[in-house]
Amino acid sequence: MDRLNAKLYMQNCYILKENERLRKKAQLLNQENQALLTELKQRLAKTAATKPTGNGNAAAAARAPLPDLNAAPPAHAVHDKAAPKSKKTVAN
């Protein structure tokens, strides 16, 4: 029984150590993600501030929704493929 408890205790220590390592890694990744997001927002703001709006179409185009890549293609984009032709053997 003592051997089982010692084994479980060691496993628990290992899990706690690994959990702490992963927590630190997640924290670093989150900080990096936040920094990249801030940089992206700054670049977008800078780009939006330097672009002329013209007649307003550029602003509307910037807000246009992205196409759904998981949706079925439009009917005009579907091409029917012909069945492969069978090869005929010619007997001599």
C-alpha positions in Angstrom: 0.0 0.0 0.0 2.9 2.4 0.8 4.5 1.6 -2.5 1.3 2.4 -4.4 0.9 5.7 -2.4 4.5 6.6 -3.2 4.0 5.9 -6.9 0.8 8.0 -7.0 2.5 10.8 -5.1 5.3 10.8 -7.7 2.8 10.8 -10.6 1.0 13.7 -8.9 4.2 15.7 -8.5 5.1 15.1 -12.2 1.6 16.2 -13.3 1.7 19.3 -11.1 5.2 20.2 -12.6 4.0 19.6 -16.1 0.9 21.6 -15.5 2.9 24.6 -14.2 5.2 24.4 -17.3 2.2 24.4 -19.6 0.6 27.2 -17.7 3.7 29.4 -18.2 3.8 28.5 -21.9 0.2 29.4 -22.3 0.8 32.7 -20.6 3.7 33.5 -22.9 1.7 32.6 -26.0 -1.2 34.7 -24.8 1.1 37.7 -24.3 2.6 37.2 -27.8 -0.9 36.9 -29.2 -2.0 40.2 -27.5 1.1 42.0 -28.8 0.5 40.8 -32.3 -3.2 41.8 -32.1 -2.2 45.3 -30.9 0.3 45.6 -33.8 -2.3 44.4 -36.3 -4.9 47.0 -34.9 -2.3 49.7 -35.2 -1.4 48.8 -38.7 -5.1 48.7 -39.7 -5.7 52.0 -38.1 -2.7 53.5 -39.8 -3.8 52.1 -43.2 -7.3 53.3 -42.7 -6.1 56.8 -41.8 -3.8 57.1 -44.9 -6.3 55.8 -47.5 -8.6 58.3 -49.1 -12.2 57.5 -48.7 -13.2 58.8 -52.2 -16.9 58.4 -52.7 -17.4 56.0 -49.8 -17.1 52.8 -51.7 -13.7 51.9 -50.2 -15.2 52.0 -46.7 -18.1 49.8 -47.9 -15.7 47.4 -49.6 -13.6 47.1 -46.5 -16.7 46.0 -44.6 -17.9 43.5 -47.2 -18.3 40.0 -45.8 -15.8 37.4 -46.7 -17.1 34.5 -48.8 -18.0 31.3 -47.0 -15.3 28.8 -48.2 -17.3 25.9 -46.8 -20.4 26.6 -48.9 -21.1 24.8 -52.1 -19.8 26.5 -55.3 -22.3 28.4 -57.4 -24.1 26.5 -60.1 -22.2 28.2 -62.9 -18.8 27.1 -61.3 -19.7 23.4 -61.4 -18.4 21.6 -64.4 -19.6 18.2 -65.5 -16.8 15.9 -66.2 -17.3 13.5 -69.1 -16.9 9.8 -68.3 -13.5 8.5 -69.3 -13.5 6.9 -72.7 -12.9 3.2 -72.7 -10.0 1.8 -74.7 -11.0 -0.6 -77.4 -8.6 -3.3 -78.3 -8.3 -4.1 -82.0 -8.0 -7.8 -82.8 -5.7 -8.6 -85.8 
